[in-house]
Amino acid sequence: MASQITNYQCPNCSGPLQFVGESGKLECDYCKSSFEVAVIEQLYADKEQAAAAAKEPQWDFTKVGGSWTDEEAAHLRAYGCPSCGAQLVCDDNTAATSCPYCGNPTVVPSQYADKLKPNYVIPFKLNKAKAEEALKKHYHKKRFLPKGFNDANHIGEIQGIYVPFWLYDGESNATMRYSAKKVSSHTSGNYKITNTDHYRVAREGTVAFEKVPVDGASKMPDAHMDAIEPYDYSELKPFSSAYLPGFLAYRYDENVDTCSKRANRRIIESTERLFASTTRGYTSVTREYSSMELLHSEVSYALMPVWMLYTKWRGKDFLFAMNGQTGKLIGDLPVDKGRYWSWFARIYLTTAALLAIGLFILL
Amino acid sequence: MKKTGSVFLLLSILLTVIAPAAFATEAAVDNWDYINDWAYLLNEAQMWDLELRAADISQRYQCGIFVFTIKNMYDLNVGYLYDDGDAYVFNKALYEGFGLGHGGDGSCLILCLSMDGRDYWLEPYGYGKTAFNSYGIDRMLDGHVLPRLKANDYYGAFSAYLNVAEEYLRMARDGAPFSKETDPVAIRDAFRARMGVTLLLPALVAWIVCAIWKRQMKTAVLAKSADAYVPQGGFALTSQSDVFLYRTTTRVKVESSSSSSRSSSSSSGSSGRGGKF
């Protein structure tokens, strides 16, 4: 098991450094120093070189314990916290986490060693407080939310997670054929005459797609990850582990081929819709033939910032996700049937009263 | 001109052939029966029953309620002048030629049937125009008289005609002639329509609003398209064609109301109505 772990320490006081989205810098909680990511990267690159030269012994945790089954053990990783020496246990897809004892943010670069290294990362711009605030806003004006959900529903856990995404660049070449009709009618003498003109409509063309995202982490619910799109790709940065401290980071466990099916479905749907948008002016249009070739020119791998918020209410779990860059928060809420029918009745009675006044009194 | 001349011709024949007793009298109405069944649609008892009732109504309200039935205009030896509209011409001829009706304004309501062509014409005159407006005549014919005529229930049709005429006259005497505003059936239908709208439309509105609000509770949904990832200018058509193939045409005959019935109107707003039954 790999055990090489890193937490970034302040060059001035050795306190833990955390990446702060608002400033875009690594900041020390103790002496309040702040450093550019590039500066710390260079500093730690130098340190790693020196460590390699010194050939320091590496810890081997594989023999610790013994109660895990082989299957469980295969998915567990244990590391020593470089700040306090405590043992960190996490699964094999966790690339960054925090020490539960000293709270120091820790990065496990070796987690990327046997898999692809991300091409890009979008750093967190919004902090935990913003996520809590967004969740409260999410409850706002939800008329069917059960009474007490807002108060009794305490946030169990909030995690800032870098989620692995595959970004598909591609192009679809399509040929579409439709049968279309234009219907017109007029009256001549005692006859109503309806003319229906039939057309054969053909379209050929291409649609380019840039960085269609599909999350590559099986533990992240697909609907949640889709719903918090889009990300602002202008803020994509070349990957650096210096952006990870302070957050959980997953590496992909669904490969690029598996995830391409979801990307393809979305690309096909958009292509069909765009082509159909060029057939306006007819009374009705029916697609009769469709041929499409999808060309994936490039796939890149990126880590995207996501705040996951877990709550529990009346024994049921509720999961919310917030885009750590844009602040878009989504998550399903329970519907109180009593409130639903209460609102239905209120709207019904109000509308009926207004109609009754209009129809029976004013008329 | 042709029609006016024809009417006078008809009148002259009527005066000499059918109703010599009615000729040249000021109180013409006194010399006419109210139920004149020259097509022999009623038996004796039915005719007397109707006659007594019609006379009673006419006298009480001073508005003659007449029925005339004939087989056709050829019986009157003037049929060659008219292709259709026997009942209409007959109706006009009766009123204009014999001064049927009560009072100075000749108040009456005349229903004429010409049986060979199954034509009918119903027209109010004088004060009758107030009691029997076009709405009332439509309701009387469509709701009471025509269905029975079509079923060859002539006694039933004339009986209903008298009943409805009496009701309209009573309402007119009371100051509220039968109209859409005073018709109990129309009022009931309008009330039901309004109640229907008042009960159903709010349910639809409430359902739509609640559906929108409920949808806001479920926001974690899979993305179906990738529209947001098409760059500007990323969609380009390399070829397109819209080829006209052929045209299909359908003709549907529009049934106009005049084909089965027609109406006349006067400046007072009251009108007669006729057609086939």
Interface residues (C-beta under 8 A of the other chain):
Chain A: K142 R143 F144 L145 A180 T187 N190 Y191 K192 I193 T194 N195 T196 D197 H198 Y199 R200 V201 A202 R203 E204 G205 T206 V207 A208 F209 E210 K211 V212 P213 P221 D222 A223 H224 D226 A227 E229 P230 A263 R265 R266 I267 E269 S270 R273 L274 T278 L319 A321 I330 G331 D332 L333 P334 V335 Y340 W343 F344 A345 I347 Y348 L349 T350 T351 A352 L355 A356 L359 F360
Chain B: R194 V197 T198 L199 L201 P202 A203 V205 A206 W207 V209 C210 W213 K214 Q216 M217 K218 T219 A220 V221 L222 A223 K224 S225 A226 D227 A228 Y229 V230 P231 G234 F235 A236 L237 T238 S239 Q240 S241 D242 V243 F244 L245 Y246 R247 T248 T249 T250 R251 V252 K253 V254 S256
